[in-house]
Amino acid sequence: MSFLYPFNVSVQRASGTLTQTQDGAAQGSTVIAASLPASIQLKRDKGFSAPVGFQGGATNTSAPMPAWMIYLQATAPQIMDGDIVTDLVTPTRQWKVDAAEFTSLGWQLGCTPFKPDA
């Protein structure tokens, strides 16, 4: 059922301090899974306040930053909080995993956008 998982993503784990280049490519990390089918959903009514000057987001702390849910099939390897998920079609779209939960249907990842260093 590929229509349930319309995106392909990779998952990276930091091997120390996680930094990024301007193009969004993570440095100091290891790819633990590549080309995983995923379903990515935006949860606009949830989230936290965006930091001042967040790239592509709010410019003040009163506007909520969106929360994202990413669903992966059960065949994905162990995913941990703090891992980075990258959309393979648009590599600048990256999310940090805040809560990883393995269910009977697969991985359910609560995420927030991951901002490259400005």
C-alpha distances in whole Angstrom, upper triangle without the diagonal:
4,5,6,8,10,13,14,17,19,21,25,28,32,34,37,38,35,36,34,35,36,33,30,30,31,34,35,31,29,25,24,20,19,16,14,10,12,12,15,17,21,23,27,29,29,30,33,36,36,38,41,40,36,35,33,34,36,40,41,40,40,37,34,31,28,26,22,19,17,14,13,11,13,14,16,20,22,22,26,27,29,26,25,22,22,19,20,20,23,24,27,24,25,24,26,25,27,25,23,22,20,18,16,13,14,16,18,20,23,24,27,27,29,32,33,37,39
4,5,5,7,9,11,14,17,19,23,26,29,32,35,35,32,33,31,32,32,29,27,27,28,31,32,29,27,23,22,18,16,13,11,8,9,10,13,16,19,22,25,28,28,28,32,34,34,36,39,37,34,32,30,31,34,38,39,38,38,35,32,29,26,24,20,18,15,13,12,11,14,14,15,19,22,21,25,26,27,24,23,19,19,16,16,16,19,21,23,21,22,22,24,23,26,25,22,22,20,19,18,14,14,16,17,19,22,22,25,25,26,29,30,34,36
4,5,6,9,12,15,18,21,24,27,31,34,36,36,33,34,32,33,32,29,27,28,29,32,34,30,29,25,24,21,19,15,14,10,10,9,12,14,17,20,23,25,26,27,30,33,32,35,37,36,33,31,29,29,32,36,37,37,37,33,30,28,24,23,19,17,15,13,13,13,16,17,18,21,24,23,26,27,28,25,24,20,19,16,17,16,19,21,23,21,22,22,24,23,26,25,23,22,21,20,19,15,16,17,17,19,21,22,24,24,26,29,30,34,36
4,6,9,12,14,17,19,23,25,29,32,34,34,31,32,30,32,32,29,27,27,28,31,32,29,27,24,23,19,18,15,13,9,8,7,10,12,15,17,21,23,23,24,28,30,30,33,36,35,31,30,28,28,31,34,36,35,34,31,28,26,22,20,16,14,12,10,10,10,13,15,15,19,21,20,23,24,25,23,22,18,18,16,17,17,19,21,23,20,20,20,22,21,23,21,19,19,18,16,16,12,12,14,14,16,18,19,21,22,24,27,29,33,34
4,6,8,10,14,16,19,22,25,28,31,31,28,29,27,28,28,26,23,23,24,27,29,25,24,20,19,16,14,12,9,5,5,5,8,11,15,17,20,23,22,23,27,29,28,31,34,33,29,28,26,26,29,33,34,33,33,30,27,24,21,19,15,13,10,8,8,8,12,13,13,17,19,18,20,21,22,20,18,15,15,12,13,14,16,17,19,17,17,17,19,18,21,20,18,18,17,16,16,13,12,12,13,14,16,17,19,20,21,24,26,30,32
4,7,10,14,16,20,23,26,29,32,31,28,28,26,27,27,24,22,22,23,27,29,25,24,21,20,17,15,12,10,7,6,6,8,11,14,17,20,23,23,24,27,29,28,30,33,31,28,26,24,25,28,31,33,33,33,29,27,24,20,19,15,14,11,11,11,12,16,16,16,19,21,20,23,23,24,21,19,15,14,11,12,11,13,15,18,15,16,17,20,19,22,22,20,20,20,20,20,16,15,15,16,16,18,18,20,19,21,23,25,29,30
4,6,10,13,16,20,23,26,28,28,24,25,22,23,23,20,18,18,20,23,25,22,21,17,17,14,12,9,8,6,5,6,7,11,14,17,20,23,22,22,25,27,26,28,30,29,25,23,21,23,26,29,31,31,31,28,25,22,19,18,14,13,10,10,10,12,15,15,14,17,19,18,20,21,21,18,15,12,10,7,8,8,10,12,14,12,13,14,17,17,20,20,18,19,19,20,21,17,15,15,15,14,16,16,17,16,18,20,21,25,27
4,7,10,14,17,20,23,26,26,22,23,21,22,22,19,17,16,17,21,22,19,18,14,14,11,8,5,5,5,6,9,10,13,16,20,22,25,24,24,26,28,27,29,31,29,26,24,22,24,27,30,32,32,33,30,27,24,21,19,16,14,11,11,10,11,15,14,12,15,17,16,19,20,19,16,14,10,9,6,6,7,10,11,14,12,12,14,16,16,20,20,18,19,19,20,21,18,15,14,15,15,17,16,18,17,17,20,21,24,26
4,7,10,14,16,19,22,22,19,19,18,19,20,17,14,14,14,17,19,15,14,11,11,8,7,5,5,7,7,9,10,13,16,19,21,24,23,22,24,26,24,26,28,27,23,22,21,22,25,28,30,30,31,28,25,22,19,17,14,13,10,11,9,12,14,13,11,13,15,13,15,16,16,12,10,6,5,5,5,8,10,9,12,10,9,11,13,13,17,17,15,17,17,19,20,18,15,13,14,13,15,14,15,14,14,17,18,21,24
4,7,10,13,16,19,19,16,17,16,17,19,16,13,12,12,14,15,12,10,7,8,5,4,6,6,9,10,13,13,16,18,21,23,26,24,23,25,27,25,26,29,27,23,22,22,23,27,29,31,30,32,29,27,23,21,19,16,15,12,13,11,13,15,13,10,11,13,11,13,15,14,10,8,6,5,7,7,10,11,10,12,11,10,11,12,12,16,17,15,17,17,20,21,19,16,14,15,13,16,14,16,15,14,17,17,20,23
4,7,10,13,16,16,14,15,15,17,19,17,14,12,11,13,13,10,9,6,6,5,6,9,8,11,11,14,14,17,18,21,23,26,23,22,23,25,24,24,27,26,23,22,22,23,26,29,30,29,31,28,26,22,20,18,15,14,11,12,11,13,14,13,10,9,10,8,10,11,10,7,6,5,6,9,10,14,14,12,14,12,10,10,10,10,13,14,12,15,15,18,20,19,15,12,13,11,14,12,14,14,13,16,16,19,22
4,7,9,12,13,10,12,12,15,17,16,13,10,8,10,10,6,5,4,6,7,9,12,12,15,15,17,17,20,21,23,25,27,25,23,23,25,23,24,26,25,22,21,22,23,26,28,30,29,31,29,26,23,21,19,17,17,15,16,14,17,17,16,12,11,11,9,10,11,9,6,5,6,8,11,12,16,16,12,14,13,10,10,10,10,14,15,14,17,17,21,23,22,18,15,16,14,16,14,15,14,12,15,15,17,21
4,6,9,10,9,12,13,16,19,18,15,13,10,10,9,5,5,6,7,10,12,15,15,18,18,20,19,22,23,24,26,28,25,23,23,25,24,24,26,26,23,22,24,24,27,29,30,29,31,29,27,23,22,20,19,18,16,18,16,19,19,18,14,12,11,9,8,9,7,5,6,9,11,15,16,20,19,16,17,16,13,12,10,10,13,14,13,16,17,21,24,23,19,16,17,14,16,14,16,16,13,16,16,18,21
4,6,7,6,9,11,14,17,17,14,12,9,8,6,4,6,9,10,13,15,18,19,22,21,23,22,24,24,26,28,29,26,23,23,25,23,22,25,24,22,21,23,24,26,28,29,28,30,29,27,23,23,21,20,21,19,21,20,22,22,21,18,16,14,12,11,11,8,7,8,11,13,17,18,22,20,17,17,17,14,13,11,12,14,16,16,19,20,24,27,26,23,19,20,17,18,16,16,16,13,15,14,15,19
4,7,7,11,13,16,19,20,17,14,11,9,6,5,7,10,11,15,17,21,21,24,24,26,25,28,28,29,31,33,30,27,27,28,26,25,28,27,25,25,27,27,30,31,32,31,34,32,30,27,27,25,24,24,23,24,23,25,24,23,20,17,16,14,13,14,11,10,12,15,17,20,21,24,23,20,20,21,17,17,15,15,17,19,18,22,23,26,29,29,25,22,23,20,21,19,20,20,17,18,17,18,22
4,6,9,13,16,19,20,17,15,12,10,6,8,10,14,15,18,20,24,24,27,26,28,27,29,29,30,31,33,30,26,26,27,25,23,26,25,23,24,26,27,29,30,30,29,32,31,29,26,27,25,25,25,24,26,25,28,27,26,23,20,18,17,15,14,11,12,13,17,18,22,23,27,25,21,21,22,18,18,15,16,17,20,20,23,25,28,31,31,27,24,25,22,22,20,20,20,17,17,17,16,20
4,6,10,13,16,18,15,14,11,9,7,9,12,15,17,20,21,24,25,28,27,28,26,28,27,28,30,31,28,25,23,24,22,20,22,22,20,20,23,24,26,26,27,26,29,28,27,24,25,24,23,25,24,26,26,29,29,28,24,22,20,18,16,15,11,12,13,16,18,22,23,26,24,20,19,20,17,16,14,16,17,19,20,24,26,29,33,32,29,25,25,22,21,19,18,18,14,15,14,13,17
4,7,11,14,15,12,11,7,6,6,7,11,13,15,17,19,21,22,25,23,25,23,25,24,26,27,28,26,22,21,22,20,18,21,20,17,17,20,21,23,24,25,24,27,26,24,21,22,21,20,22,21,23,23,26,27,26,22,20,19,16,15,13,10,10,10,13,14,18,19,22,20,17,16,16,13,13,11,13,15,18,19,22,24,28,31,30,26,23,23,19,19,16,15,14,11,11,10,11,14
4,7,10,12,9,9,6,6,7,9,12,15,17,19,20,22,23,26,24,26,24,25,24,26,27,29,26,23,22,22,19,17,19,18,16,15,18,19,21,22,24,23,26,25,24,21,22,21,21,23,22,25,25,28,29,28,24,23,22,19,18,16,13,13,11,14,14,18,19,21,19,15,14,15,13,13,12,15,17,20,21,25,27,30,33,32,29,25,25,21,21,18,16,14,10,10,8,7,11
4,7,8,6,6,5,6,9,10,13,14,17,19,19,21,22,24,23,24,22,24,23,25,26,28,26,23,22,22,19,18,19,17,15,13,16,18,20,21,23,23,26,25,24,20,21,21,20,22,21,24,24,27,29,28,24,23,23,20,19,18,14,13,11,13,12,15,16,18,16,12,11,13,11,13,12,16,18,21,22,26,28,31,34,32,29,25,25,21,21,18,16,13,10,8,5,6,9
4,5,5,6,7,7,11,12,15,16,20,21,20,22,23,25,25,26,24,26,25,27,27,30,28,25,25,24,21,19,20,17,16,13,16,18,21,22,24,25,28,26,25,22,23,23,23,25,24,27,26,29,31,30,27,26,26,23,23,22,18,17,14,16,14,16,17,18,15,12,10,13,13,15,16,19,21,25,25,29,31,34,36,35,31,28,28,24,24,20,18,15,12,10,6,7,9
4,5,8,10,11,15,16,18,19,22,23,22,23,24,26,25,26,23,25,24,26,26,29,28,25,24,23,19,18,18,15,14,11,13,16,19,19,22,23,26,24,24,21,22,23,22,25,24,27,27,30,33,32,28,28,28,25,25,23,20,19,16,17,15,16,17,17,14,12,9,12,13,15,17,20,23,26,27,30,32,35,38,35,32,29,28,25,24,21,18,15,12,9,6,6,7
4,6,9,11,15,15,17,17,20,20,19,20,22,23,22,24,21,23,23,25,25,29,27,25,25,24,21,20,21,18,16,13,14,17,20,21,24,25,28,25,25,21,21,22,21,23,22,25,25,28,30,29,26,26,27,24,24,23,20,18,15,15,12,13,13,14,11,8,7,10,11,14,16,20,22,25,26,29,31,33,36,33,30,27,27,24,24,20,18,15,12,10,7,9,10
4,6,9,13,13,15,14,18,18,17,18,19,21,20,21,19,21,20,23,23,26,25,22,22,22,19,18,19,17,14,12,13,16,19,20,23,23,26,24,22,19,19,19,18,20,19,22,22,25,27,26,23,23,23,20,20,19,16,15,11,12,9,11,12,13,10,7,5,8,8,11,13,16,19,22,22,25,27,30,32,30,27,24,23,20,20,17,15,12,9,8,5,8,10
4,7,10,10,12,12,15,15,14,16,18,20,20,22,20,22,22,25,26,29,27,24,24,25,22,21,23,20,18,15,17,19,22,24,26,26,29,27,25,22,22,21,20,21,20,22,21,24,26,25,21,21,22,19,19,19,16,14,11,11,9,11,11,13,11,8,8,10,9,12,13,16,19,22,22,25,27,29,32,30,26,24,24,21,21,18,17,14,11,11,8,11,13
4,7,6,9,10,13,14,14,16,18,20,20,22,20,22,22,25,26,28,26,23,23,24,21,20,22,20,18,16,18,20,23,24,26,26,29,27,25,22,22,21,20,21,19,22,21,24,25,24,20,20,19,17,17,16,13,11,9,10,10,13,13,16,14,10,10,12,10,11,11,14,17,20,20,23,25,28,31,29,25,22,22,19,20,17,16,14,10,10,8,10,14
4,5,9,11,14,16,16,19,21,23,23,25,24,26,26,28,29,32,29,26,26,26,23,22,24,22,20,19,21,23,26,26,28,28,31,30,28,24,25,24,23,24,22,25,24,26,27,26,22,21,21,18,18,18,14,13,11,14,13,16,17,19,18,14,14,16,13,15,14,17,19,22,22,25,27,30,33,31,28,25,25,22,22,19,19,17,13,13,11,11,15
4,7,10,13,16,17,20,21,24,24,26,25,28,28,29,31,33,30,27,27,27,25,24,26,25,22,21,24,25,28,29,30,30,33,31,30,26,26,25,24,25,23,25,24,26,27,25,22,20,19,17,16,17,13,12,12,15,15,19,19,22,21,17,17,18,15,16,15,17,19,21,21,25,26,29,32,31,27,24,25,22,23,20,20,19,15,15,14,14,18
4,7,9,12,13,17,18,21,21,23,22,25,25,27,29,31,28,26,26,27,25,24,26,25,22,22,24,25,28,29,30,30,32,31,29,25,25,23,22,22,20,22,20,23,23,22,18,16,16,14,13,14,11,9,9,12,12,16,16,20,19,15,16,17,14,14,13,14,17,19,18,21,22,26,29,28,24,21,22,19,20,18,18,17,14,15,14,15,19
4,6,9,11,14,15,19,19,22,22,25,26,28,30,32,30,27,28,29,27,27,30,28,25,24,26,27,30,32,33,32,35,33,31,27,26,24,23,22,20,21,19,21,21,19,15,13,14,13,13,15,13,10,10,12,12,16,16,19,19,16,17,18,15,15,14,15,18,19,18,21,21,25,27,26,22,19,21,19,21,19,20,19,16,18,17,19,22
4,6,7,11,12,15,16,19,19,22,24,26,29,31,29,27,28,29,27,28,30,29,26,24,25,27,30,32,33,33,35,33,30,26,25,23,21,20,17,18,16,17,18,16,13,11,12,11,13,15,13,10,9,10,10,13,13,16,17,14,16,16,13,14,14,14,18,19,17,19,19,23,24,23,19,17,19,17,19,18,19,18,16,18,17,20,23
4,7,11,11,14,15,18,19,22,24,26,29,31,28,27,28,30,28,29,32,31,27,27,27,28,31,34,35,34,36,34,31,27,26,23,21,19,16,16,14,15,15,13,9,8,9,9,11,13,13,9,10,10,12,14,14,18,19,16,18,18,15,15,14,14,17,17,15,17,16,20,21,20,17,15,17,15,18,17,19,19,18,20,20,23,26
4,7,7,11,12,16,16,20,22,25,27,30,28,26,28,30,29,30,32,31,28,27,27,28,31,34,35,34,36,33,30,27,25,22,19,18,14,14,11,12,13,10,7,7,9,9,12,15,15,11,11,10,10,12,12,15,17,15,17,16,14,15,15,14,18,18,15,16,16,18,20,18,15,13,15,15,18,17,19,19,18,21,21,24,27
4,6,9,11,15,16,19,22,25,27,30,28,27,29,31,29,30,33,31,28,26,26,27,31,33,35,34,36,33,31,27,25,23,20,18,15,15,12,13,14,12,9,10,13,12,15,18,17,13,12,10,9,10,9,12,14,12,16,15,14,15,16,16,20,20,17,19,18,21,22,19,16,15,17,16,19,18,20,19,18,21,20,23,26
4,7,9,13,14,18,21,24,26,29,28,27,29,31,29,31,33,32,28,26,26,27,31,33,35,35,36,33,30,27,25,23,19,18,14,14,11,12,14,12,10,12,15,14,18,19,19,15,14,11,10,9,7,10,13,12,16,15,14,16,17,17,21,21,18,20,19,20,21,19,16,15,17,16,19,18,20,19,19,21,22,25,27
4,6,10,12,16,19,21,24,27,26,25,27,30,29,30,33,32,28,27,26,27,30,33,35,34,35,32,29,26,23,21,17,15,11,10,7,8,10,9,7,10,13,12,16,18,18,14,13,10,10,10,9,12,14,14,17,15,14,15,16,15,19,18,16,16,15,17,17,15,12,11,13,13,17,16,19,19,19,22,22,26,28
4,7,10,13,17,20,23,25,24,24,27,30,29,31,33,32,28,27,26,27,30,33,35,34,35,31,28,25,22,20,16,14,10,9,6,7,10,10,9,13,15,14,18,19,20,17,15,12,12,10,10,12,14,15,18,15,15,15,17,16,20,19,16,17,16,16,17,13,11,11,13,13,16,17,19,19,20,23,24,28,30
4,6,10,13,16,19,22,21,21,24,26,25,28,30,29,26,25,23,24,27,30,31,30,31,28,25,22,18,16,12,10,7,6,5,7,11,11,10,13,15,14,16,17,18,15,14,10,11,9,11,12,14,14,16,14,13,13,15,14,17,16,14,15,14,15,16,12,10,10,10,11,13,13,16,16,17,21,22,26,28
4,7,10,13,16,18,18,19,22,24,24,27,29,29,25,24,22,22,25,29,30,29,29,26,23,20,16,14,10,8,6,5,7,9,13,14,13,16,17,16,18,18,19,17,15,12,12,11,13,13,15,16,17,14,14,13,15,14,17,16,15,15,15,15,16,12,11,10,10,10,12,13,15,16,18,21,23,26,28
4,7,10,13,16,15,15,19,21,20,23,26,25,21,20,18,18,21,25,26,25,25,22,19,16,13,11,7,6,5,7,9,12,15,17,15,18,18,16,17,17,17,16,14,11,11,9,12,13,13,14,15,11,11,10,13,13,15,15,14,15,16,16,18,15,14,12,10,9,10,10,12,12,15,17,20,23,25
4,6,9,12,12,13,16,19,19,22,24,24,21,20,18,17,20,23,24,23,23,20,16,14,10,9,6,5,6,8,12,15,18,20,18,21,21,18,19,18,19,18,16,13,14,13,16,16,15,17,17,13,13,12,14,14,15,15,15,16,17,17,19,16,15,14,11,10,10,10,11,12,15,18,21,24,26
4,6,9,9,10,13,16,15,19,21,21,18,18,15,14,16,20,21,20,19,16,13,11,7,6,5,6,9,12,15,18,21,23,21,23,23,20,20,19,19,18,17,14,15,14,17,17,16,17,16,13,13,11,14,14,14,15,16,17,19,20,22,19,18,16,13,12,10,10,10,11,14,16,20,23,24
4,6,6,8,11,14,15,18,21,21,18,19,17,15,16,20,20,18,17,14,11,10,6,5,6,7,11,13,17,20,22,25,23,25,24,21,21,19,19,19,18,17,18,17,21,21,20,21,19,16,16,13,15,14,14,14,16,17,19,19,22,20,19,17,13,12,10,10,10,12,16,18,22,24,25
4,5,7,10,12,13,17,19,19,17,18,15,13,13,17,17,16,14,11,8,8,5,6,8,11,14,17,20,24,26,28,26,28,27,24,23,21,21,22,20,19,20,19,23,22,21,22,20,17,17,15,17,17,16,17,19,20,23,23,26,24,23,21,17,16,13,12,11,13,16,18,21,24,24
4,7,10,12,14,18,20,21,19,20,18,15,15,18,18,16,14,11,8,9,7,8,10,12,16,18,22,25,27,30,28,30,28,25,24,22,22,23,22,21,23,22,26,26,24,25,23,20,20,18,18,18,17,17,20,21,24,23,26,24,24,22,18,17,14,14,13,15,19,20,24,26,27
4,7,10,12,16,18,20,17,19,18,15,15,18,17,15,14,11,8,8,6,6,9,11,14,17,21,24,25,28,26,27,26,22,21,18,19,20,20,19,21,21,25,25,24,24,22,19,18,15,16,15,13,14,17,18,21,21,24,23,22,20,16,14,11,11,11,13,16,18,22,24,25
4,7,9,12,15,17,14,16,16,13,12,16,15,12,12,10,6,5,5,5,8,11,14,18,21,24,26,28,25,26,25,21,20,16,16,18,18,18,19,20,24,25,22,22,20,17,16,13,13,13,11,13,16,18,21,22,25,24,23,20,16,14,10,9,8,10,14,15,19,21,22
4,6,9,12,15,12,15,15,12,11,14,12,9,9,8,5,5,7,8,11,14,17,21,24,27,29,31,28,28,26,23,21,17,17,19,18,19,21,22,26,27,24,24,21,19,17,14,14,14,12,14,18,20,24,25,28,27,26,22,19,16,13,11,9,11,14,15,18,20,20
4,6,9,12,10,13,14,10,8,10,8,5,6,6,4,5,9,10,14,17,20,24,27,30,32,34,31,31,29,25,23,20,19,21,20,21,22,23,27,28,25,24,21,19,18,16,16,17,15,18,21,24,27,29,32,31,29,26,23,20,16,14,11,12,14,14,18,18,19
4,6,8,6,10,10,7,6,8,7,5,8,7,6,5,9,11,14,17,20,24,26,30,32,33,30,30,29,25,23,20,18,20,18,19,20,21,25,25,22,21,18,17,16,14,14,16,15,18,21,24,28,29,33,31,29,26,23,20,16,14,10,10,12,11,14,15,15
4,6,6,9,11,9,7,8,7,6,9,9,10,9,12,14,17,20,22,26,28,32,34,35,32,32,30,26,24,20,18,20,19,21,21,23,26,27,23,22,19,18,17,16,15,18,17,20,23,26,30,32,35,34,32,28,25,22,19,16,12,12,12,11,13,13,13
4,6,9,11,9,7,5,5,6,9,10,11,11,15,17,20,24,26,29,32,35,37,38,35,35,33,30,27,24,22,24,22,23,24,25,28,28,25,24,20,20,19,18,18,21,20,24,27,30,33,35,39,37,35,32,29,25,22,19,16,14,15,12,14,14,12
4,6,8,8,7,5,7,9,12,12,13,12,15,18,20,24,25,29,31,35,37,38,34,35,33,30,28,25,22,23,21,22,22,23,26,26,22,21,18,18,18,18,18,21,21,25,27,31,34,36,39,37,35,32,29,26,23,20,16,14,14,11,12,11,9
4,6,5,6,7,9,10,12,11,11,9,12,14,16,20,22,25,27,31,33,34,31,31,30,26,24,21,19,20,18,19,18,20,23,23,19,18,15,14,14,14,15,18,18,21,24,27,30,32,36,34,31,28,25,22,19,16,12,10,10,7,10,10,9
4,5,8,9,12,13,15,14,14,11,13,16,17,20,21,25,27,30,33,33,30,30,30,26,25,22,20,20,17,18,17,18,20,20,16,15,12,12,12,13,15,18,19,23,25,28,31,33,36,34,31,28,26,22,20,17,13,10,10,7,8,9,7
4,7,9,12,14,15,13,13,10,12,14,15,19,20,24,26,29,32,33,30,31,30,26,26,23,21,21,18,18,17,17,19,18,15,15,11,11,12,13,16,19,20,23,25,28,30,32,35,32,30,27,25,22,20,16,13,10,11,9,11,12,11
4,7,9,10,12,9,9,7,9,12,14,18,20,23,26,29,32,33,30,31,30,26,25,22,20,21,19,19,18,18,21,21,17,18,14,13,14,14,15,18,18,21,24,27,30,31,34,32,30,27,24,21,18,15,12,9,11,10,12,14,13
4,6,7,8,6,8,7,10,14,16,20,22,26,28,32,35,36,33,34,33,29,27,24,22,24,21,22,21,22,25,25,21,21,18,17,17,17,18,20,20,23,26,28,31,33,36,34,32,29,26,23,20,17,14,12,14,12,15,16,15
4,7,9,8,11,11,14,17,20,23,26,29,32,36,38,39,36,36,35,31,30,27,24,26,24,24,24,25,28,27,24,23,20,19,20,19,20,23,22,26,29,31,35,36,39,38,36,32,29,26,23,20,17,15,16,14,16,16,14
4,6,6,9,10,14,17,20,24,26,30,33,36,38,40,37,37,36,32,30,26,25,26,25,26,26,27,30,30,26,26,22,22,21,21,21,23,22,25,28,31,35,36,39,38,36,33,30,26,23,21,17,16,17,16,18,18,16
4,6,7,9,13,15,19,22,25,28,31,35,37,38,35,36,34,30,28,24,23,25,24,25,26,27,30,30,27,26,23,22,21,20,19,21,20,23,26,29,32,34,37,36,34,31,28,24,21,19,15,15,17,16,19,19,18
4,6,9,13,15,19,22,25,29,32,35,37,39,36,37,35,31,30,26,25,27,26,26,27,28,32,31,28,28,25,23,23,21,21,23,21,24,27,29,33,34,37,36,34,31,28,25,22,20,17,17,19,19,22,22,21
4,7,9,13,16,19,22,26,29,33,35,37,34,35,33,30,28,25,24,25,24,24,24,25,28,28,25,25,22,20,20,19,19,21,20,22,25,28,31,32,35,33,32,29,26,23,19,18,14,15,17,17,20,21,20
4,6,9,13,16,19,22,26,29,31,33,30,31,30,26,25,21,21,22,21,21,22,23,26,26,23,24,21,18,18,16,17,18,16,19,22,24,27,28,31,30,28,25,22,19,16,14,11,12,15,15,19,20,20
4,7,10,13,16,20,23,26,28,30,27,28,27,23,22,19,18,19,17,17,18,19,23,23,20,20,17,15,14,12,13,15,14,16,19,22,25,26,29,27,26,23,19,17,13,11,8,8,11,12,16,17,18
4,7,10,13,17,20,23,25,27,25,26,25,21,21,18,17,18,16,16,17,17,21,21,18,19,17,13,13,11,13,13,13,15,17,19,22,23,26,24,23,20,17,14,11,9,7,8,12,13,17,19,20
4,7,10,13,17,20,22,24,22,23,22,18,17,15,15,16,14,14,15,16,20,20,18,19,17,14,12,10,10,11,10,11,14,16,19,20,23,21,19,16,13,11,7,6,5,8,11,14,17,20,21
4,7,10,13,17,19,21,18,20,19,16,16,14,14,14,13,11,13,13,17,17,16,16,15,12,11,8,10,9,10,11,12,14,16,17,20,18,16,14,10,8,6,5,6,8,11,14,17,20,22
4,7,10,13,15,18,16,18,17,14,14,13,14,14,13,11,13,13,17,18,17,18,17,14,12,10,11,9,10,10,10,11,13,14,16,14,13,10,7,6,5,6,9,11,14,17,20,23,25
4,7,10,13,15,12,14,15,12,13,13,14,12,12,9,11,11,14,15,15,16,16,13,11,9,11,9,11,10,10,11,12,13,15,13,10,8,6,5,7,7,10,12,14,17,20,23,25
4,7,9,12,10,13,13,12,14,14,16,14,14,11,13,13,15,17,18,18,19,16,14,13,14,12,13,12,10,10,10,10,12,9,7,6,5,6,9,11,14,15,17,21,23,27,29
4,7,8,7,10,11,10,13,15,16,14,14,11,13,13,14,16,18,18,19,17,15,14,15,13,15,13,11,10,9,10,11,9,6,5,7,8,12,13,16,17,19,22,24,27,30
4,5,6,10,12,12,15,17,19,17,17,14,16,15,16,18,20,20,23,20,19,18,18,16,18,16,13,12,10,10,10,7,5,6,9,11,15,17,20,21,22,26,27,31,33
4,5,8,10,11,14,17,19,17,18,16,18,18,19,22,24,23,25,23,21,20,20,17,19,16,13,11,8,8,8,6,4,6,10,12,16,18,22,23,24,28,29,32,35
4,6,9,11,15,18,20,17,18,16,18,18,18,21,23,22,25,23,21,20,20,18,20,18,15,14,11,12,11,10,7,9,13,14,18,20,23,24,24,28,29,32,35
4,7,8,12,15,16,13,14,12,14,15,16,19,20,19,22,20,18,17,17,14,17,16,12,12,10,12,13,11,8,8,11,12,16,17,20,21,21,24,25,28,32
4,6,10,13,15,12,14,13,15,17,17,21,22,21,23,21,18,17,16,14,17,15,12,12,10,13,14,14,10,9,13,13,16,17,20,21,21,24,25,28,31
4,7,10,12,10,13,13,16,18,19,23,24,22,23,21,18,17,15,12,14,13,9,10,9,12,14,14,11,9,12,12,15,16,19,21,20,24,25,27,31
4,7,9,7,10,10,13,16,17,21,21,19,20,18,15,13,11,9,11,10,7,8,9,12,15,15,11,8,10,9,12,12,15,17,16,20,21,24,27
4,6,6,9,11,15,18,20,23,22,20,21,19,15,13,10,7,9,8,6,9,10,14,17,17,14,10,11,9,11,11,14,16,15,19,20,22,26
4,6,9,11,15,18,20,23,22,20,20,18,14,11,8,5,5,5,6,9,12,15,19,19,16,12,11,9,9,9,11,14,13,16,18,20,24
4,7,10,13,16,19,22,20,18,17,16,12,9,6,5,6,8,9,13,15,19,22,22,18,15,14,11,11,9,10,12,10,13,15,17,20
4,7,10,13,16,19,18,15,16,14,10,8,6,5,8,10,9,13,15,18,21,20,17,13,13,10,11,10,11,12,10,14,15,17,20
4,7,10,12,15,14,11,12,10,7,6,5,6,10,12,11,15,17,20,23,21,18,14,14,11,12,9,10,9,8,11,12,15,18
4,7,9,12,12,10,11,8,6,5,6,7,11,12,12,15,16,18,21,19,16,12,12,10,11,9,10,10,9,12,13,17,19
4,6,9,8,6,7,6,5,7,9,11,14,16,15,18,19,21,24,21,18,15,15,13,14,11,12,10,9,12,12,16,18
4,6,5,5,8,6,6,9,12,13,17,18,17,20,20,22,24,21,18,16,16,14,15,13,14,12,12,14,14,18,20
4,6,5,9,8,10,12,15,16,20,21,20,22,22,24,26,23,20,18,19,17,19,17,17,15,15,16,16,20,22
4,6,9,9,11,14,17,19,22,24,23,25,25,26,28,24,22,21,21,19,20,18,19,16,16,17,17,21,22
4,6,6,9,12,16,18,21,23,22,25,26,27,29,26,23,21,21,19,20,17,16,13,13,14,14,18,19
4,5,7,11,14,16,19,21,21,24,25,27,29,26,23,21,21,18,19,16,15,13,12,12,12,15,17
4,6,10,13,16,19,21,21,24,26,28,30,28,25,22,21,19,19,15,14,10,9,9,9,12,13
4,7,11,13,16,18,19,21,23,25,27,24,22,19,18,15,15,12,11,8,8,9,10,14,15
4,7,10,13,15,16,19,20,23,25,23,20,17,16,13,13,9,9,6,5,8,9,13,15
4,6,9,12,12,16,18,20,23,21,18,15,13,10,9,6,5,4,5,8,11,14,16
4,6,9,10,14,17,19,23,21,18,14,13,9,9,5,6,6,5,9,11,14,17
4,6,7,10,13,16,19,18,15,11,10,6,6,5,7,9,9,13,15,18,21
4,7,10,14,16,20,19,17,13,11,7,6,5,7,10,11,14,17,19,22
4,6,10,13,16,16,14,10,8,6,5,7,10,13,14,18,20,23,25
4,7,10,13,13,11,7,6,5,6,9,12,15,16,19,22,24,27
4,6,10,11,8,6,5,6,8,11,15,18,19,23,25,28,31
4,7,8,6,5,6,9,12,14,18,21,22,26,28,30,33
4,5,5,6,7,11,13,16,20,23,24,28,30,33,36
4,6,8,10,14,16,20,23,26,27,31,33,36,39
4,7,9,12,15,18,22,24,26,29,32,35,37
4,7,10,13,16,19,21,23,26,28,32,34
4,6,10,12,16,18,19,23,25,28,31
4,7,10,13,16,18,21,24,27,29
4,6,10,12,14,18,20,23,26
4,7,11,13,16,19,22,24
4,7,9,12,15,18,20
4,6,9,13,15,17
4,6,10,13,14
4,7,10,12
4,6,8
4,6
4
